[in-house]
């Protein structure tokens, strides 16, 4: 059979990824290189959404829609609609009865009028007293029955969304079925509490009463969640009313349930739901400001949706410790924003998931970290930014993809070893394959056509040889970066971090034989590993302990005695702390004589190691100028005063100058 493959034209390519995960990392990298942490960078990316990812909405767009929906719901109506309608029907029934009694001159008619006059103002109490009243007017009796049917439907609808329509034309059989459903439901919950419930029990229940549950739950857990959220919304509706309204409506609910024979079953259900979902806001009041009176069922539905939107807003904000997109309930998103929002959320989840699965992000002990793979890419990005700011015509500053990383070619070759980065010697590799007997005469293409009179050579790993290059002199590089609080206050910390990443990437790519060490210092100094550079933040402490940083740098140089020493210092202040013999840091402002003396002593040791110290100062303080001038006088190094925007350019250019000089 013949197959033809081509571009997919029937809509978007179903096999194409909806986004480029590397582009997602680059989007995060912009924030990280500007001083943000990986957690905040990922959060900002998910809030914005990834450009070009099929126009998927970010979390901020969803949040705006959720807040608009909440505002619309609050302005939809007011909660006392059932009370208002019940009072209107009660007044109508009383008026119809009075109209029937007025022409009658009998004492019985006067007695009945007296009974009507003595009715309490409270709607629930008036209905309770009239429940045993023998109506003279047929129209009044019909209106009162209409009132009781209304209350029955509204009360049950506040607990079960589907019962209002099911009881639109109530009859004894319908009410008996509701009572039986409530009994079976409570029995099923009791059985589940004893650990005896099965999915078959639930399926049998839904087969019998499924028409009363329009949400179509798939298991008992989903059914409990549906009923508990609605029961909690009913309690919030009562808590949102005035005390008088709450008392009247509570009495109406209790009367209605008593008359329907459902009081005990509803009490059992309420206790079971509360025990299973105590996390719901059962008694939190909610304010509705609309003018339209809402029935009890509609008011409960509105409050239920408001609770969903409130929880959804909290999850979408992602501003709590350990927040993840998996915390966002897809069912709540579907109910509030529709199916398209679920697709948008899933696209955002895939970004987060793919960044972890493809080895760019690592979640360790609840903390999000960048992997070495991600740091390398961010370092390359930082290095490209630095090179883009350098003069285009300067030697060594442009990209050169066809050059080896270890020097000029010598003309000789050797067998390839795992980890070699030298270029492959193609001629010697093919000759080795031919000598080994890996030739297949009459080789052809995959279609079976001959390729002239040529032959195919099958290569093995042992056939490969690499071209040898001249050995470059190796350097021991120390970059000392100030992490003190003042770096953040002056807005220079982001530039310092980007510079450290760029230098790390430069050494790894162009000078792999060099030994580079990044040292951060504030009140203490510490060695910074490449995989923690991008997620590094400044230290909110007092102290600029250059003395400790030079001590650590000196040990690094001593471990590489045959390497050329390179020491670069990035700081915005003179030393204000030193390391005591006890190992504790001593801070003093203005700098003490002991701090300056110990720091300069380490500078002198660097000089004896033939290590030139070049200082990049990011502030113009007189004390800092005086100190770095003394360092330059003692050591012979140079002093630079770049702006924060050009720090990376200065450091990388100076490093390249030193390496060329070596």
Secondary structure as UniProt FT lines:
FT   TURN            14..15
FT   HELIX           21..33
FT   TURN            34..35
FT   HELIX           38..48
FT   TURN            51..52
FT   TURN            54..55
FT   HELIX           59..74
FT   TURN            79..80
FT   HELIX           81..102
FT   HELIX           107..117
FT   HELIX           123..130
FT   TURN            131..132
FT   HELIX           138..159
FT   TURN            161..162
FT   HELIX           163..166
FT   TURN            167..169
FT   HELIX           172..193
FT   TURN            194..195
FT   HELIX           199..209
FT   HELIX           210..212
FT   TURN            214..215
FT   HELIX           220..239
FT   HELIX           243..260
FT   HELIX           263..276
FT   TURN            278..279
FT   HELIX           296..317
FT   TURN            321..322
FT   HELIX           325..327
FT   HELIX           330..337
FT   HELIX           339..357
FT   TURN            358..359
FT   STRAND          361..364
FT   TURN            365..366
FT   STRAND          367..370
FT   HELIX           372..389
FT   TURN            392..393
FT   TURN            395..396
FT   TURN            401..402
FT   STRAND          409..415
FT   TURN            418..419
FT   HELIX           426..436
FT   STRAND          439..441
FT   TURN            446..447
FT   TURN            452..453
FT   STRAND          455..457
FT   HELIX           461..463
FT   STRAND          465..469
FT   STRAND          475..482
FT   HELIX           485..489
FT   TURN            490..491
FT   HELIX           493..510
FT   TURN            512..513
FT   STRAND          515..521
FT   STRAND          525..528
FT   HELIX           530..533
FT   TURN            534..535
FT   HELIX           546..559
FT   TURN            560..562
FT   STRAND          564..571
FT   STRAND          577..579
FT   TURN            581..582
FT   STRAND          585..587
FT   HELIX           593..608
FT   TURN            609..610
FT   STRAND          612..617
FT   HELIX           622..635
FT   STRAND          639..640
FT   HELIX           644..646
FT   HELIX           647..661
//
